[in-house]
Amino acid sequence: MLTDPDKSAHATGRMPNCSANDACHCRHVTFISGCAVKTRDLRVPLVNQDFRTSSMNATERAPTDFLRPVTWPTWLAWVLVCALVPVFSTIFTTAIGKPISRNAAHPALIANGLLVLMLVAPLAPPLMQGIVLKRVLPKLSLLFWFCCILLSAILLFALATGLIDAGFRAQSQLQDAATAPRLADALGAANILGLPWGPLLLWTIATSALTSLVPAWALGTASGLRRATLLFFAASIVGSCASTIVEQLYQMTLDPRPPNDWDLNGLSWTRRFQLLAGRSGVGAVWGATTAIFVVLMTRRMGNATSLEAPVFATHRAGGLLLVLIAPLLIAFLAPFVGYLAGPRGVVAGAPALRKAMSLAPSQDSSQGETVLAYSHDVAIPVARMSAAVIAPDGKTAIVRTVDHTLVQVDIATGQGVRQLAGALGPSVRHAIVWSPDGRYLALRSNGAAVPIPNTHHTQYQSRVRLYALPDMTLVGEFSSSEGPCFDAYAREPVLFSNDSKSLWLVCRQHNAPLPDDPMAVRLDVPAMRLLDIRRYGEGAWSGETRGLERIGDSVWAWQFPHGAAPFRIRDLTRERDIVRVPLPRELIGSLTAQTGQSQVDEKTIRLKFCGVPPDAPSDAGPSSWICRTLVFETRTGALIGSADEGDNRSPIQANSLPRSVLTGRGLHIEAFWRHDSKTGELVVRDSATGRERQRIVSIAQRPLQMSADGVWLMTVAIDGGALRLYRIHL
């Protein structure tokens, strides 16, 4: 209840409990309209019809002249404008890099249009930002704001040339570290957290501080609040860090291109829409993150001016919660929108979305003979794209687990027996080979990282560990600490000699090999000492070594070139060329070499190429893609055959072609699966006649290896990477 003095004060029009210097403390909603609510150093008068004239000091400026609460329309406009900033940046870089054909109908008109885009793209974002900011800061001058943005850009390019280069190096370092687990489909949350984020975030803070200082000062001055400059400054830095993290995650998953490659020239429109959706999501995350600070700053003002606002207004608890989680929602929504707009989205029927909603078969369904009979799964969790190798005796296998350790597994039970080595790390490749005499197992993996001169990239030294069988005792180790032999991408990067007394390693170079570069090195077994270095010599122009083969008592290395260079086989043991095969360009054209699917033996060379056939019209689509296998005689290099088949990489042909094939023990096993389903098929055919003997409908899986004794077939599930074991009944 109000007391009589309160009533009398109301009747006389005086303010209860008020003085000339202090804010009043009203005890009833009737008198709130006449109070001055103190918010930091700003007195916020709230006026109603009864006291509009008498309650406001004639010399006091209304707070809405300086700062207004953030409403949802203003928030949405700010986020949309920030989302357009990277879009305009992409348009600018695309216009700069756009070539104008000599045969264009109106080259002058095209050039003028590109010039207009290059002028408008950098000017539009700050102007649009200024227009939205005036809804919160009415005293902000658009010309003053634009000049502050221009000054920040000048400061960045004038004072931070080295800083920009450091940013590219930090991004390249991060993306290089993520490349190997991404290619192995093992880029999980734990791997992402273990990436080198520190240098990139420090660079982001430094550049954001440099570019945000002047605009933050302008906004703080226009707000009329002390310490507002620091708040805007902090908002920009935090927003930059959040958007940088999101941008790098997008680049690891959606846009694995160099950090400084932003133009969209040469891409399909669906691919362009996909990239623009991801990039606009990065800008929107920045906008939503910075908006959190402004919403918190103006929240008390919103509470005072809107007493009966909806529960989801930005200054109420429900609305504030939405504002806080908005950056996270945008970060997840943008790639989904990009997927729907991209080449594998709506235009392709969204196969990944349909696959996620499909169910996998609970058990196998078989038709025909019982050539393969499912037995059991490997009982330990394995890496998503597990690399498993069955031992020559067919009793054990080496499996890479989900935590990237190598474990020996009993084939008959699927249980782990012993751990072979410590955790390799998600980005570390490995290769395993058994000696012909059955005494040793060699494990090759990445060694220490070495920076590549004059680049932002690194390469890894070779590391080889030798284990004695059957107890897997470590008996020797080699590390190329001097850097003569770097880890290589090859089909067989490590191989024992026929007498098991030496071990050969393929060496890799970052650039095209030179005559003096090492092609392979030979190690002593079991001492693991460096014995010999084989160099490329005059055959260096045939490209890097792509694999090793043991032929009789010799070890051969083969080079699969790009361009007009010949295919080359080199006998490493006797240091002589076996053959050089000129590749028939009329049969290859623009087909891409498939080094992992090509084979070399003592009698024939089988080289596989895939893509658009040389005789296809210029507008040929994916339906015309082929895979062409050229067969040459090993000793003479003469072309003895050519065979074409459909290309299972083509999205049109993929569902009708086997995606993986394994041949052995008189069997030809084909694996089929679709991108829109978790179900797959295994088709077993007779190698000689091609007759279908069995068809198994099961989970999507591909065959990995048959045991040497012909008892077991190991497969790996496409989704999840589980290893399955089938008994072979010949």
ZIDAFEN-V468119 format. One record per backbone hydrogen bond with DSSP energy under -1.0 kcal/mol. NH is the residue of the N-H (numbers start at 0). CO is the residue of the C=O. If there is no record, write none. Layout:
nh & co
NH & CO
NH & CO
//
This chain:
nh & co
6 & 2
7 & 3
8 & 4
9 & 5
10 & 6
11 & 7
13 & 8
17 & 14
30 & 27
33 & 30
34 & 31
36 & 43
38 & 41
41 & 38
43 & 36
45 & 34
54 & 50
59 & 56
64 & 61
65 & 62
66 & 62
67 & 135
74 & 70
75 & 71
76 & 72
77 & 73
78 & 74
79 & 75
80 & 76
81 & 77
82 & 78
83 & 79
87 & 83
88 & 84
89 & 85
90 & 86
91 & 87
92 & 88
93 & 89
94 & 90
95 & 91
96 & 92
103 & 100
109 & 105
110 & 106
111 & 107
112 & 108
113 & 109
114 & 110
115 & 111
116 & 112
117 & 113
118 & 114
119 & 115
120 & 116
123 & 119
126 & 122
127 & 123
128 & 124
129 & 125
130 & 126
131 & 127
132 & 128
133 & 129
134 & 131
135 & 132
136 & 132
139 & 136
144 & 140
145 & 141
146 & 142
147 & 143
148 & 144
149 & 145
150 & 146
151 & 147
152 & 148
153 & 149
154 & 150
155 & 151
156 & 152
157 & 153
158 & 154
159 & 155
163 & 159
164 & 160
165 & 161
166 & 162
167 & 163
168 & 164
169 & 165
170 & 166
171 & 167
172 & 168
173 & 169
174 & 170
175 & 171
176 & 172
177 & 173
181 & 177
182 & 178
183 & 179
184 & 181
185 & 180
187 & 185
191 & 187
192 & 188
193 & 189
194 & 191
196 & 194
200 & 196
201 & 197
202 & 198
203 & 199
204 & 200
205 & 201
206 & 202
207 & 203
208 & 204
209 & 205
210 & 206
211 & 207
215 & 211
216 & 212
217 & 213
218 & 214
219 & 215
220 & 216
221 & 217
222 & 218
227 & 224
230 & 226
231 & 227
232 & 228
233 & 229
234 & 230
235 & 231
236 & 232
237 & 233
238 & 234
239 & 235
240 & 236
241 & 237
242 & 238
243 & 239
244 & 240
245 & 241
246 & 242
247 & 243
248 & 244
249 & 245
250 & 246
251 & 247
252 & 248
253 & 249
254 & 249
256 & 254
260 & 257
266 & 263
271 & 267
272 & 268
273 & 269
274 & 270
275 & 271
276 & 272
277 & 273
278 & 274
279 & 275
280 & 276
281 & 277
282 & 278
283 & 279
284 & 280
285 & 281
286 & 282
287 & 283
288 & 284
289 & 285
290 & 286
293 & 289
294 & 290
295 & 291
296 & 292
297 & 293
301 & 297
302 & 298
303 & 299
304 & 300
305 & 301
308 & 305
312 & 309
315 & 312
318 & 310
319 & 315
320 & 316
321 & 317
322 & 318
323 & 319
324 & 320
325 & 321
328 & 324
329 & 325
330 & 326
331 & 327
332 & 328
333 & 329
336 & 332
337 & 333
338 & 334
339 & 335
340 & 336
341 & 337
344 & 341
345 & 339
348 & 345
349 & 344
353 & 349
354 & 350
355 & 351
356 & 352
357 & 354
364 & 696
366 & 694
368 & 692
370 & 368
372 & 726
374 & 724
375 & 724
377 & 722
378 & 413
382 & 399
385 & 382
388 & 397
390 & 395
393 & 390
396 & 408
397 & 388
398 & 406
400 & 404
401 & 380
403 & 400
406 & 398
407 & 417
408 & 396
409 & 414
410 & 394
413 & 409
416 & 407
419 & 405
423 & 403
427 & 424
430 & 443
432 & 441
434 & 439
437 & 434
440 & 466
441 & 432
442 & 464
443 & 430
444 & 462
446 & 460
449 & 458
451 & 456
454 & 451
458 & 449
460 & 447
461 & 484
462 & 444
463 & 477
464 & 442
465 & 475
466 & 440
467 & 472
468 & 438
471 & 467
472 & 467
474 & 465
475 & 465
477 & 463
479 & 461
480 & 478
482 & 479
486 & 459
490 & 545
494 & 503
496 & 501
499 & 496
502 & 522
503 & 494
504 & 520
505 & 492
506 & 518
507 & 485
516 & 513
518 & 533
519 & 533
520 & 504
521 & 531
522 & 502
523 & 528
524 & 500
527 & 523
530 & 521
531 & 521
533 & 519
535 & 516
536 & 514
538 & 535
539 & 536
541 & 538
542 & 539
545 & 557
548 & 555
550 & 553
553 & 550
555 & 548
556 & 569
557 & 546
558 & 567
566 & 580
567 & 558
568 & 578
569 & 556
570 & 575
571 & 554
574 & 570
575 & 570
577 & 568
578 & 568
580 & 566
586 & 583
587 & 583
588 & 584
590 & 587
591 & 609
593 & 607
596 & 593
598 & 605
600 & 603
604 & 631
605 & 598
606 & 629
608 & 627
609 & 591
610 & 625
615 & 612
619 & 616
623 & 620
624 & 621
625 & 610
626 & 644
627 & 608
628 & 642
629 & 606
630 & 640
631 & 604
632 & 637
633 & 602
636 & 632
639 & 630
640 & 630
642 & 628
644 & 626
649 & 646
653 & 649
655 & 652
658 & 670
659 & 670
661 & 668
663 & 666
666 & 663
667 & 684
668 & 661
669 & 682
670 & 659
671 & 680
679 & 697
680 & 671
681 & 695
682 & 669
683 & 693
684 & 667
685 & 690
686 & 665
689 & 685
692 & 683
693 & 683
694 & 366
695 & 681
696 & 364
697 & 679
699 & 677
701 & 715
703 & 713
704 & 713
706 & 711
709 & 706
712 & 725
713 & 704
714 & 723
715 & 701
716 & 721
717 & 699
723 & 714
724 & 375
725 & 712
726 & 372
727 & 710
728 & 370
//
